Amino acid sequence: MTEDTILDILLIEDEMSSTLLTERLKREFHEKVNIHRNGHTIAKDLDMYIGKDLDIVILDEQYSDLNIIDAVKLIKKRKPEADIIVLTNEQEKVLVDKVKSAGAFDYVVKDKSTVDKVVYAVKGLWGSKFARHENVRLKASRKTSRTTVAILILFFILIIAGAIYYFTQ
């Protein structure tokens, strides 16, 4: 994953909002985003991505064929690597807690600033994923560096031991 990596998002939302959101995400991510729109049921939409990674699923509660908790659980079961952002008109704290405990990353209540909120959440997710990936990469690099240093030290010790043996003969 680099800064040039393409972000794959499955957007399960009505046409008007998904068009606005798609345009804004493409602008914000400088066209380095693939937006896949739904057309079937959540299960069928996820089946289309078997073997492929989805970074984020943006799910509008109204356009889910399941109740929102079951929808989030199904997405996490089929695509555990995908982060989920739920869009809804409901503000109940109990529902928010249930959705997040089912596996959703964020919960956005729809209003005039929905597109801004979703873009902000996607940016946060992407930054977090990039940071986690870089952390793993740097740890692996550090481990490789330690191995290289250990090999060089061992090689140096063997050279010194060989030299000592040679000059003591």
OpenMM code with the backbone's topology and positions (N, CA, C; nanometers):
from openmm import Vec3, app, unit

residues = "MET THR GLU ASP THR ILE LEU ASP ILE LEU LEU ILE GLU ASP GLU MET SER SER THR LEU LEU THR GLU ARG LEU LYS ARG GLU PHE HIS GLU LYS VAL ASN ILE HIS ARG ASN GLY HIS THR ILE ALA LYS ASP LEU ASP MET TYR ILE GLY LYS ASP LEU ASP ILE VAL ILE LEU ASP GLU GLN TYR SER ASP LEU ASN ILE ILE ASP ALA VAL LYS LEU ILE LYS LYS ARG LYS PRO GLU ALA ASP ILE ILE VAL LEU THR ASN GLU GLN GLU LYS VAL LEU VAL ASP LYS VAL LYS SER ALA GLY ALA PHE ASP TYR VAL VAL LYS ASP LYS SER THR VAL ASP LYS VAL VAL TYR ALA VAL LYS GLY LEU TRP GLY SER LYS PHE ALA ARG HIS GLU ASN VAL ARG LEU LYS ALA SER ARG LYS THR SER ARG THR THR VAL ALA ILE LEU ILE LEU PHE PHE ILE LEU ILE ILE ALA GLY ALA ILE TYR TYR PHE THR GLN".split()
positions = [
    Vec3(0.0851, -0.1169, 0.0000),
    Vec3(0.0000, 0.0000, 0.0000),
    Vec3(0.0898, 0.1234, 0.0000),
    Vec3(0.0683, 0.2075, -0.0974),
    Vec3(0.1424, 0.3327, -0.1056),
    Vec3(0.0409, 0.4458, -0.1158),
    Vec3(0.0927, 0.5664, -0.1197),
    Vec3(0.0021, 0.6798, -0.1344),
    Vec3(-0.0691, 0.6770, -0.2694),
    Vec3(-0.0157, 0.5992, -0.3652),
    Vec3(-0.0766, 0.5882, -0.4972),
    Vec3(-0.1754, 0.4726, -0.5068),
    Vec3(-0.1937, 0.3982, -0.3987),
    Vec3(-0.2834, 0.2838, -0.4001),
    Vec3(-0.4266, 0.3298, -0.4256),
    Vec3(-0.4981, 0.2518, -0.5043),
    Vec3(-0.6381, 0.2821, -0.5339),
    Vec3(-0.7250, 0.2318, -0.4187),
    Vec3(-0.8160, 0.3125, -0.3752),
    Vec3(-0.9092, 0.2807, -0.2676),
    Vec3(-1.0348, 0.2194, -0.3283),
    Vec3(-1.0737, 0.0990, -0.2835),
    Vec3(-1.1937, 0.0326, -0.3341),
    Vec3(-1.3067, 0.0451, -0.2338),
    Vec3(-1.4160, 0.1071, -0.2780),
    Vec3(-1.5310, 0.1315, -0.1916),
    Vec3(-1.6556, 0.0726, -0.2568),
    Vec3(-1.7336, -0.0020, -0.1781),
    Vec3(-1.8660, -0.0468, -0.2211),
    Vec3(-1.9659, 0.0475, -0.1575),
    Vec3(-2.0448, 0.1127, -0.2406),
    Vec3(-2.1402, 0.2136, -0.1949),
    Vec3(-2.2813, 0.1596, -0.2123),
    Vec3(-2.3499, 0.1388, -0.1006),
    Vec3(-2.4878, 0.0892, -0.1033),
    Vec3(-2.5753, 0.2048, -0.0572),
    Vec3(-2.6212, 0.2830, -0.1526),
    Vec3(-2.6898, 0.4093, -0.1265),
    Vec3(-2.7776, 0.4426, -0.2466),
    Vec3(-2.8752, 0.5329, -0.2270),
    Vec3(-2.9615, 0.5703, -0.3391),
    Vec3(-2.8826, 0.6492, -0.4437),
    Vec3(-2.9360, 0.6554, -0.5620),
    Vec3(-2.8649, 0.7109, -0.6775),
    Vec3(-2.8196, 0.8552, -0.6574),
    Vec3(-2.9076, 0.9419, -0.6065),
    Vec3(-2.8754, 1.0837, -0.5920),
    Vec3(-2.7573, 1.1028, -0.4962),
    Vec3(-2.7671, 1.0460, -0.3782),
    Vec3(-2.6594, 1.0620, -0.2800),
    Vec3(-2.5318, 0.9943, -0.3263),
    Vec3(-2.5423, 0.8780, -0.3900),
    Vec3(-2.4215, 0.8070, -0.4321),
    Vec3(-2.3494, 0.8843, -0.5414),
    Vec3(-2.4229, 0.9532, -0.6264),
    Vec3(-2.3600, 1.0345, -0.7306),
    Vec3(-2.2824, 1.1497, -0.6683),
    Vec3(-2.3450, 1.2207, -0.5751),
    Vec3(-2.2767, 1.3314, -0.5073),
    Vec3(-2.1541, 1.2817, -0.4307),
    Vec3(-2.1709, 1.1720, -0.3601),
    Vec3(-2.0624, 1.1165, -0.2806),
    Vec3(-1.9483, 1.0665, -0.3697),
    Vec3(-1.9823, 1.0012, -0.4795),
    Vec3(-1.8805, 0.9515, -0.5726),
    Vec3(-1.7979, 1.0669, -0.6279),
    Vec3(-1.8657, 1.1716, -0.6725),
    Vec3(-1.7953, 1.2874, -0.7276),
    Vec3(-1.7018, 1.3492, -0.6243),
    Vec3(-1.7501, 1.3627, -0.5024),
    Vec3(-1.6701, 1.4258, -0.3968),
    Vec3(-1.5503, 1.3384, -0.3587),
    Vec3(-1.5711, 1.2067, -0.3455),
    Vec3(-1.4599, 1.1173, -0.3104),
    Vec3(-1.3537, 1.1153, -0.4205),
    Vec3(-1.3964, 1.1139, -0.5455),
    Vec3(-1.3006, 1.1152, -0.6565),
    Vec3(-1.2177, 1.2440, -0.6542),
    Vec3(-1.2846, 1.3552, -0.6233),
    Vec3(-1.2144, 1.4831, -0.6152),
    Vec3(-1.1163, 1.4835, -0.4966),
    Vec3(-1.1616, 1.4374, -0.3807),
    Vec3(-1.0786, 1.4386, -0.2605),
    Vec3(-0.9588, 1.3448, -0.2708),
    Vec3(-0.9770, 1.2301, -0.3372),
    Vec3(-0.8698, 1.1318, -0.3489),
    Vec3(-0.8000, 1.1387, -0.4846),
    Vec3(-0.8207, 1.2481, -0.5556),
    Vec3(-0.7537, 1.2725, -0.6839),
    Vec3(-0.7696, 1.1546, -0.7792),
    Vec3(-0.8936, 1.1059, -0.7900),
    Vec3(-0.9297, 0.9965, -0.8811),
    Vec3(-0.8682, 0.8616, -0.8436),
    Vec3(-0.8040, 0.8505, -0.7278),
    Vec3(-0.7427, 0.7234, -0.6862),
    Vec3(-0.8409, 0.6431, -0.6009),
    Vec3(-0.9637, 0.6352, -0.6499),
    Vec3(-1.0679, 0.5633, -0.5783),
    Vec3(-1.1587, 0.4934, -0.6790),
    Vec3(-1.1922, 0.3688, -0.6507),
    Vec3(-1.2907, 0.2961, -0.7311),
    Vec3(-1.4182, 0.2877, -0.6488),
    Vec3(-1.5252, 0.3404, -0.7016),
    Vec3(-1.6538, 0.3338, -0.6327),
    Vec3(-1.7376, 0.2294, -0.7035),
    Vec3(-1.7774, 0.1271, -0.6313),
    Vec3(-1.8619, 0.0220, -0.6852),
    Vec3(-2.0001, 0.0431, -0.6253),
    Vec3(-2.0993, 0.0555, -0.7098),
    Vec3(-2.2350, 0.0790, -0.6596),
    Vec3(-2.3132, -0.0505, -0.6567),
    Vec3(-2.4043, -0.0568, -0.5616),
    Vec3(-2.4856, -0.1775, -0.5479),
    Vec3(-2.5938, -0.1836, -0.6535),
    Vec3(-2.6517, -0.2989, -0.6646),
    Vec3(-2.7613, -0.3135, -0.7573),
    Vec3(-2.8504, -0.4301, -0.7208),
    Vec3(-2.8114, -0.5059, -0.6213),
    Vec3(-2.8834, -0.6283, -0.5881),
    Vec3(-2.9147, -0.6286, -0.4391),
    Vec3(-2.8825, -0.7389, -0.3757),
    Vec3(-2.8914, -0.7477, -0.2303),
    Vec3(-2.7497, -0.7386, -0.1767),
    Vec3(-2.7354, -0.7162, -0.0484),
    Vec3(-2.6019, -0.7056, 0.0096),
    Vec3(-2.5225, -0.8331, -0.0169),
    Vec3(-2.5839, -0.9487, 0.0036),
    Vec3(-2.5140, -1.0761, -0.0179),
    Vec3(-2.4652, -1.0878, -0.1622),
    Vec3(-2.5503, -1.0546, -0.2592),
    Vec3(-2.5096, -1.0625, -0.4005),
    Vec3(-2.4012, -0.9604, -0.4328),
    Vec3(-2.4143, -0.8400, -0.3764),
    Vec3(-2.3117, -0.7386, -0.3999),
    Vec3(-2.1768, -0.7844, -0.3460),
    Vec3(-2.1753, -0.8466, -0.2285),
    Vec3(-2.0503, -0.8952, -0.1708),
    Vec3(-1.9944, -1.0123, -0.2507),
    Vec3(-2.0829, -1.0977, -0.3031),
    Vec3(-2.0384, -1.2114, -0.3839),
    Vec3(-1.9603, -1.1657, -0.5068),
    Vec3(-1.9922, -1.0479, -0.5569),
    Vec3(-1.9225, -0.9959, -0.6740),
    Vec3(-1.7753, -0.9685, -0.6433),
    Vec3(-1.7398, -0.9586, -0.5147),
    Vec3(-1.6036, -0.9224, -0.4761),
    Vec3(-1.5287, -1.0370, -0.4089),
    Vec3(-1.5745, -1.1599, -0.4300),
    Vec3(-1.5027, -1.2749, -0.3751),
    Vec3(-1.3632, -1.2758, -0.4356),
    Vec3(-1.2631, -1.2878, -0.3512),
    Vec3(-1.1247, -1.2898, -0.3982),
    Vec3(-1.0645, -1.1526, -0.4202),
    Vec3(-1.1436, -1.0487, -0.4053),
    Vec3(-1.0939, -0.9124, -0.4228),
    Vec3(-1.1107, -0.8378, -0.2906),
    Vec3(-1.0220, -0.7459, -0.2659),
    Vec3(-1.0314, -0.6674, -0.1436),
    Vec3(-1.1267, -0.5503, -0.1628),
    Vec3(-1.2027, -0.5248, -0.0595),
    Vec3(-1.2806, -0.4024, -0.0503),
    Vec3(-1.2251, -0.3292, 0.0707),
    Vec3(-1.1909, -0.2034, 0.0542),
    Vec3(-1.1378, -0.1285, 0.1667),
    Vec3(-1.2487, -0.0794, 0.2582),
    Vec3(-1.3560, -0.0291, 0.1957),
    Vec3(-1.4633, 0.0322, 0.2728),
    Vec3(-1.5977, -0.0032, 0.2101),
    Vec3(-1.6968, -0.0284, 0.2957),
    Vec3(-1.8347, -0.0437, 0.2511),
    Vec3(-1.9134, 0.0683, 0.3179),
    Vec3(-1.9785, 0.1491, 0.2349),
    Vec3(-2.0649, 0.2555, 0.2862),
    Vec3(-2.2069, 0.2066, 0.2645),
    Vec3(-2.2800, 0.1904, 0.3739),
    Vec3(-2.4103, 0.1244, 0.3711),
    Vec3(-2.5189, 0.2162, 0.4238),
    Vec3(-2.6155, 0.2473, 0.3390),
    Vec3(-2.7322, 0.3235, 0.3824),
    Vec3(-2.8342, 0.2245, 0.4375),
    Vec3(-2.8736, 0.2467, 0.5604),
    Vec3(-2.9687, 0.1571, 0.6265),
    Vec3(-3.0962, 0.1397, 0.5444),
    Vec3(-3.1429, 0.2447, 0.4795),
    Vec3(-3.2665, 0.2388, 0.4007),
    Vec3(-3.2562, 0.1455, 0.2814),
    Vec3(-3.1359, 0.1282, 0.2272),
    Vec3(-3.1204, 0.0494, 0.1058),
    Vec3(-3.0652, -0.0897, 0.1327),
    Vec3(-3.0696, -0.1286, 0.2578),
    Vec3(-3.0262, -0.2624, 0.2961),
    Vec3(-3.1458, -0.3560, 0.2907),
    Vec3(-3.1254, -0.4766, 0.2381),
    Vec3(-3.2323, -0.5750, 0.2343),
    Vec3(-3.2426, -0.6507, 0.3666),
    Vec3(-3.1513, -0.6219, 0.4601),
    Vec3(-3.1504, -0.6832, 0.5926),
    Vec3(-3.1650, -0.5736, 0.6971),
    Vec3(-3.1925, -0.6123, 0.8234),
    Vec3(-3.1858, -0.5079, 0.9255),
    Vec3(-3.0383, -0.4691, 0.9385),
    Vec3(-3.0132, -0.3508, 0.9853),
    Vec3(-2.8794, -0.2937, 0.9782),
    Vec3(-2.7757, -0.3744, 1.0567),
    Vec3(-2.8146, -0.4302, 1.1697),
    Vec3(-2.7210, -0.5098, 1.2504),
    Vec3(-2.6804, -0.6352, 1.1729),
    Vec3(-2.7795, -0.7055, 1.1162),
    Vec3(-2.7500, -0.8262, 1.0378),
    Vec3(-2.6685, -0.7930, 0.9136),
    Vec3(-2.6951, -0.6777, 0.8533),
    Vec3(-2.6195, -0.6366, 0.7343),
    Vec3(-2.4719, -0.6142, 0.7687),
    Vec3(-2.4466, -0.5461, 0.8790),
    Vec3(-2.3079, -0.5206, 0.9208),
    Vec3(-2.2376, -0.6526, 0.9524),
    Vec3(-2.3065, -0.7413, 1.0233),
    Vec3(-2.2475, -0.8721, 1.0565),
    Vec3(-2.2158, -0.9530, 0.9300),
    Vec3(-2.3060, -0.9500, 0.8328),
    Vec3(-2.2832, -1.0230, 0.7077),
    Vec3(-2.1613, -0.9667, 0.6339),
    Vec3(-2.1515, -0.8360, 0.6281),
    Vec3(-2.0371, -0.7734, 0.5605),
    Vec3(-1.9072, -0.8114, 0.6312),
    Vec3(-1.9051, -0.8044, 0.7640),
    Vec3(-1.7838, -0.8394, 0.8393),
    Vec3(-1.7488, -0.9868, 0.8235),
    Vec3(-1.8509, -1.0721, 0.8101),
    Vec3(-1.8258, -1.2147, 0.7919),
    Vec3(-1.7645, -1.2413, 0.6538),
    Vec3(-1.8206, -1.1772, 0.5520),
    Vec3(-1.7748, -1.2024, 0.4147),
    Vec3(-1.6508, -1.1221, 0.3766),
    Vec3(-1.6380, -1.0042, 0.4317),
    Vec3(-1.5249, -0.9155, 0.3993),
    Vec3(-1.4678, -0.8566, 0.5291),
    Vec3(-1.4016, -0.9391, 0.6101),
    Vec3(-1.3539, -0.8908, 0.7402),
    Vec3(-1.2531, -0.7757, 0.7301),
    Vec3(-1.1856, -0.7650, 0.6162),
    Vec3(-1.0867, -0.6584, 0.6008),
    Vec3(-1.1516, -0.5232, 0.5709),
    Vec3(-1.2774, -0.5242, 0.5309),
    Vec3(-1.3458, -0.3996, 0.4935),
    Vec3(-1.3960, -0.3259, 0.6170),
    Vec3(-1.3747, -0.1965, 0.6166),
    Vec3(-1.4334, -0.1125, 0.7207),
    Vec3(-1.5700, -0.0670, 0.6721),
    Vec3(-1.6624, -0.0510, 0.7659),
    Vec3(-1.8011, -0.0200, 0.7301),
    Vec3(-1.8409, 0.1141, 0.7882),
    Vec3(-1.9017, 0.1961, 0.7034),
    Vec3(-1.9610, 0.3224, 0.7468),
    Vec3(-2.1106, 0.3099, 0.7217),
    Vec3(-2.1904, 0.3252, 0.8266),
    Vec3(-2.3360, 0.3127, 0.8156),
    Vec3(-2.3976, 0.4519, 0.8074),
    Vec3(-2.4868, 0.4700, 0.7094),
    Vec3(-2.5626, 0.5942, 0.6958),
    Vec3(-2.7056, 0.5667, 0.7399),
    Vec3(-2.7604, 0.6544, 0.8208),
    Vec3(-2.8956, 0.6324, 0.8705),
    Vec3(-2.9612, 0.7632, 0.9109),
    Vec3(-3.0917, 0.7568, 0.9297),
    Vec3(-3.1665, 0.8715, 0.9814),
    Vec3(-3.1836, 0.8623, 1.1324),
    Vec3(-3.1518, 0.7468, 1.1893),
    Vec3(-3.1701, 0.7212, 1.3329),
    Vec3(-3.0527, 0.7751, 1.4140),
    Vec3(-3.0849, 0.8348, 1.5305),
    Vec3(-2.9807, 0.8883, 1.6169),
    Vec3(-2.9748, 0.8180, 1.7519),
    Vec3(-3.0539, 0.7135, 1.7700),
    Vec3(-3.0608, 0.6473, 1.9000),
    Vec3(-2.9252, 0.5906, 1.9408),
    Vec3(-2.8824, 0.6247, 2.0613),
    Vec3(-2.7527, 0.5787, 2.1131),
    Vec3(-2.7454, 0.4267, 2.1196),
    Vec3(-2.8548, 0.3634, 2.1568),
    Vec3(-2.8569, 0.2172, 2.1665),
    Vec3(-2.8284, 0.1553, 2.0300),
    Vec3(-2.8899, 0.2077, 1.9249),
    Vec3(-2.8682, 0.1557, 1.7902),
    Vec3(-2.7244, 0.1810, 1.7448),
    Vec3(-2.6734, 0.2990, 1.7727),
    Vec3(-2.5353, 0.3321, 1.7371),
    Vec3(-2.4409, 0.2319, 1.8023),
    Vec3(-2.4609, 0.2057, 1.9302),
    Vec3(-2.3750, 0.1103, 2.0020),
    Vec3(-2.3853, -0.0296, 1.9432),
    Vec3(-2.5068, -0.0716, 1.9084),
    Vec3(-2.5260, -0.2057, 1.8506),
    Vec3(-2.4578, -0.2174, 1.7148),
    Vec3(-2.4706, -0.1139, 1.6336),
    Vec3(-2.4093, -0.1152, 1.5003),
    Vec3(-2.2572, -0.1201, 1.5117),
    Vec3(-2.2020, -0.0416, 1.6025),
    Vec3(-2.0561, -0.0419, 1.6197),
    Vec3(-2.0085, -0.1733, 1.6799),
    Vec3(-2.0846, -0.2299, 1.7728),
    Vec3(-2.0411, -0.3577, 1.8300),
    Vec3(-2.0553, -0.4718, 1.7282),
    Vec3(-2.1415, -0.4547, 1.6282),
    Vec3(-2.1550, -0.5550, 1.5213),
    Vec3(-2.0370, -0.5487, 1.4245),
    Vec3(-1.9610, -0.4373, 1.4290),
    Vec3(-1.8424, -0.4296, 1.3442),
    Vec3(-1.8283, -0.3050, 1.2600),
    Vec3(-1.9243, -0.2132, 1.2659),
    Vec3(-1.9132, -0.0907, 1.1854),
    Vec3(-1.8065, 0.0010, 1.2444),
    Vec3(-1.7330, 0.0675, 1.1571),
    Vec3(-1.6314, 0.1629, 1.2012),
    Vec3(-1.6961, 0.2939, 1.2432),
    Vec3(-1.7911, 0.3395, 1.1624),
    Vec3(-1.8516, 0.4696, 1.1892),
    Vec3(-2.0001, 0.4656, 1.1561),
    Vec3(-2.0710, 0.5609, 1.2111),
    Vec3(-2.2152, 0.5709, 1.2016),
    Vec3(-2.2462, 0.7169, 1.1725),
    Vec3(-2.2990, 0.7450, 1.0537),
    Vec3(-2.3242, 0.8833, 1.0138),
    Vec3(-2.4738, 0.9067, 1.0040),
    Vec3(-2.5229, 1.0029, 1.0823),
    Vec3(-2.6632, 1.0408, 1.0758),
    Vec3(-2.6792, 1.1365, 0.9585),
    Vec3(-2.7752, 1.1036, 0.8700),
    Vec3(-2.7937, 1.1822, 0.7485),
    Vec3(-2.8542, 1.3190, 0.7802),
    Vec3(-2.7926, 1.4200, 0.7207),
    Vec3(-2.8437, 1.5562, 0.7271),
    Vec3(-2.7814, 1.6332, 0.6105),
    Vec3(-2.7809, 1.7641, 0.6160),
    Vec3(-2.7272, 1.8444, 0.5052),
    Vec3(-2.5767, 1.8220, 0.4829),
    Vec3(-2.5066, 1.7809, 0.5868),
    Vec3(-2.3611, 1.7656, 0.5746),
    Vec3(-2.3166, 1.6187, 0.5644),
    Vec3(-2.4068, 1.5319, 0.5213),
    Vec3(-2.3753, 1.3889, 0.5131),
    Vec3(-2.2533, 1.3620, 0.4264),
    Vec3(-2.2473, 1.4212, 0.3096),
    Vec3(-2.1348, 1.3970, 0.2185),
    Vec3(-2.0040, 1.4370, 0.2862),
    Vec3(-2.0017, 1.5526, 0.3521),
    Vec3(-1.8807, 1.5967, 0.4225),
    Vec3(-1.8420, 1.4975, 0.5322),
    Vec3(-1.9402, 1.4523, 0.6083),
    Vec3(-1.9132, 1.3576, 0.7179),
    Vec3(-1.8569, 1.2261, 0.6646),
    Vec3(-1.9138, 1.1774, 0.5554),
    Vec3(-1.8670, 1.0512, 0.4988),
    Vec3(-1.7256, 1.0671, 0.4421),
    Vec3(-1.7001, 1.1757, 0.3721),
    Vec3(-1.5658, 1.2000, 0.3176),
    Vec3(-1.4648, 1.2080, 0.4323),
    Vec3(-1.5006, 1.2748, 0.5387),
    Vec3(-1.4130, 1.2862, 0.6557),
    Vec3(-1.3855, 1.1478, 0.7151),
    Vec3(-1.4904, 1.0656, 0.7283),
    Vec3(-1.4737, 0.9293, 0.7821),
    Vec3(-1.3856, 0.8446, 0.6906),
    Vec3(-1.4058, 0.8546, 0.5592),
    Vec3(-1.3247, 0.7777, 0.4633),
    Vec3(-1.1784, 0.8215, 0.4714),
    Vec3(-1.1540, 0.9506, 0.4808),
    Vec3(-1.0164, 0.9996, 0.4929),
    Vec3(-0.9518, 0.9459, 0.6205),
    Vec3(-1.0280, 0.9453, 0.7295),
    Vec3(-0.9753, 0.8928, 0.8552),
    Vec3(-0.9424, 0.7448, 0.8448),
    Vec3(-1.0322, 0.6692, 0.7837),
    Vec3(-1.0093, 0.5258, 0.7645),
    Vec3(-0.8872, 0.5008, 0.6778),
    Vec3(-0.8784, 0.5716, 0.5686),
    Vec3(-0.7677, 0.5507, 0.4759),
    Vec3(-0.6349, 0.5872, 0.5414),
    Vec3(-0.6335, 0.6976, 0.6140),
    Vec3(-0.5115, 0.7366, 0.6855),
    Vec3(-0.4719, 0.6323, 0.7887),
    Vec3(-0.5693, 0.5790, 0.8584),
    Vec3(-0.5447, 0.4759, 0.9590),
    Vec3(-0.4926, 0.3481, 0.8948),
    Vec3(-0.5540, 0.3043, 0.7840),
    Vec3(-0.5078, 0.1841, 0.7136),
    Vec3(-0.3660, 0.2046, 0.6610),
    Vec3(-0.3388, 0.3209, 0.6054),
    Vec3(-0.2056, 0.3503, 0.5528),
    Vec3(-0.1028, 0.3463, 0.6657),
    Vec3(-0.1368, 0.4054, 0.7809),
    Vec3(-0.0450, 0.4068, 0.8946),
    Vec3(-0.0195, 0.2647, 0.9466),
    Vec3(-0.1247, 0.1820, 0.9552),
    Vec3(-0.1075, 0.0435, 1.0006),
    Vec3(-0.0191, -0.0340, 0.9036),
    Vec3(-0.0422, -0.0145, 0.7742),
    Vec3(0.0373, -0.0839, 0.6728),
    Vec3(0.1836, -0.0410, 0.6803),
    Vec3(0.2072, 0.0869, 0.6940),
    Vec3(0.3438, 0.1380, 0.7049),
    Vec3(0.4122, 0.0839, 0.8298),
    Vec3(0.3381, 0.0737, 0.9391),
    Vec3(0.3929, 0.0203, 1.0634),
    Vec3(0.4386, -0.1239, 1.0436),
    Vec3(0.3559, -0.2051, 0.9796),
    Vec3(0.3909, -0.3448, 0.9520),
    Vec3(0.5136, -0.3505, 0.8607),
    Vec3(0.5137, -0.2669, 0.7562),
    Vec3(0.6252, -0.2646, 0.6629),
    Vec3(0.7550, -0.2247, 0.7321),
    Vec3(0.7479, -0.1237, 0.8175),
    Vec3(0.8684, -0.0782, 0.8873),
    Vec3(0.9188, -0.1823, 0.9863),
    Vec3(0.8276, -0.2512, 1.0547),
    Vec3(0.8687, -0.3572, 1.1467),
    Vec3(0.9383, -0.4690, 1.0705),
    Vec3(0.8845, -0.5063, 0.9549),
    Vec3(0.9468, -0.6102, 0.8729),
    Vec3(1.0833, -0.5639, 0.8242),
    Vec3(1.0924, -0.4391, 0.7862),
    Vec3(1.2188, -0.3825, 0.7392),
    Vec3(1.3213, -0.3829, 0.8523),
    Vec3(1.2767, -0.3479, 0.9712),
    Vec3(1.3654, -0.3462, 1.0879),
    Vec3(1.4152, -0.4865, 1.1204),
    Vec3(1.3255, -0.5840, 1.1087),
    Vec3(1.3627, -0.7237, 1.1347),
    Vec3(1.4667, -0.7692, 1.0321),
    Vec3(1.4469, -0.7326, 0.9057),
    Vec3(1.5423, -0.7660, 0.8002),
    Vec3(1.6756, -0.6982, 0.8278),
    Vec3(1.6727, -0.5737, 0.8724),
    Vec3(1.7957, -0.5001, 0.9026),
    Vec3(1.8716, -0.5676, 1.0163),
    Vec3(1.8010, -0.6111, 1.1200),
    Vec3(1.8648, -0.6801, 1.2325),
    Vec3(1.9314, -0.8092, 1.1854),
    Vec3(1.8628, -0.8824, 1.0993),
    Vec3(1.9191, -1.0067, 1.0463),
    Vec3(2.0448, -0.9774, 0.9664),
    Vec3(2.0409, -0.8760, 0.8847),
    Vec3(2.1568, -0.8376, 0.8035),
    Vec3(2.2740, -0.7991, 0.8927),
    Vec3(2.2473, -0.7207, 0.9960),
    Vec3(2.3535, -0.6799, 1.0888),
    Vec3(2.4113, -0.8025, 1.1590),
    Vec3(2.3256, -0.8937, 1.2029),
    Vec3(2.3735, -1.0152, 1.2699),
    Vec3(2.4621, -1.0977, 1.1771),
    Vec3(2.4233, -1.1105, 1.0532),
    Vec3(2.5029, -1.1855, 0.9552),
    Vec3(2.6370, -1.1165, 0.9323),
    Vec3(2.6361, -0.9853, 0.9202),
    Vec3(2.7613, -0.9114, 0.9008),
    Vec3(2.8544, -0.9263, 1.0213),
    Vec3(2.7996, -0.9219, 1.1412),
    Vec3(2.8808, -0.9392, 1.2625),
    Vec3(2.9403, -1.0797, 1.2648),
    Vec3(2.8578, -1.1787, 1.2350),
    Vec3(2.9062, -1.3165, 1.2321),
    Vec3(3.0171, -1.3327, 1.1272),
    Vec3(2.9976, -1.2757, 1.0120),
    Vec3(3.0973, -1.2818, 0.9046),
    Vec3(3.2277, -1.2155, 0.9497),
    Vec3(3.2163, -1.0994, 1.0146),
    Vec3(3.3327, -1.0272, 1.0643),
    Vec3(3.4064, -1.1111, 1.1692),
    Vec3(3.3327, -1.1755, 1.2592),
    Vec3(3.3934, -1.2623, 1.3615),
    Vec3(3.4679, -1.3776, 1.2949),
    Vec3(3.4082, -1.4376, 1.1920),
    Vec3(3.4735, -1.5480, 1.1206),
    Vec3(3.6020, -1.5006, 1.0525),
    Vec3(3.6013, -1.3821, 0.9971),
    Vec3(3.7212, -1.3274, 0.9332),
    Vec3(3.8305, -1.3065, 1.0378),
    Vec3(3.7953, -1.2493, 1.1503),
    Vec3(3.8940, -1.2260, 1.2572),
    Vec3(3.9470, -1.3599, 1.3087),
    Vec3(3.8558, -1.4568, 1.3303),
    Vec3(3.8982, -1.5892, 1.3779),
    Vec3(3.9907, -1.6547, 1.2763),
    Vec3(3.9595, -1.6433, 1.1488),
    Vec3(4.0447, -1.6978, 1.0431),
    Vec3(4.1805, -1.6311, 1.0421),
    Vec3(4.1818, -1.5001, 1.0592),
    Vec3(4.3078, -1.4263, 1.0607),
    Vec3(4.3912, -1.4674, 1.1815),
    Vec3(4.3304, -1.4799, 1.2966),
    Vec3(4.4022, -1.5219, 1.4180),
    Vec3(4.4594, -1.6613, 1.3974),
    Vec3(4.3801, -1.7506, 1.3434),
    Vec3(4.4256, -1.8876, 1.3190),
    Vec3(4.5430, -1.8877, 1.2205),
    Vec3(4.5320, -1.8084, 1.1156),
    Vec3(4.6358, -1.8023, 1.0127),
    Vec3(4.7688, -1.7512, 1.0712),
    Vec3(4.7628, -1.6435, 1.1510),
    Vec3(4.8848, -1.5829, 1.2030),
    Vec3(4.9424, -1.6586, 1.3225),
    Vec3(4.8668, -1.7449, 1.3855),
    Vec3(4.9191, -1.8229, 1.4979),
    Vec3(4.9777, -1.9555, 1.4523),
    Vec3(4.9664, -1.9890, 1.3271),
    Vec3(5.0221, -2.1143, 1.2731),
    Vec3(5.1659, -2.1013, 1.2435),
] * unit.nanometer
topology = app.Topology()
chain = topology.addChain("A")
for resn in residues:
    res = topology.addResidue(resn, chain)
    for name in ("N", "CA", "C"):
        topology.addAtom(name, app.Element.getBySymbol(name[0]), res)
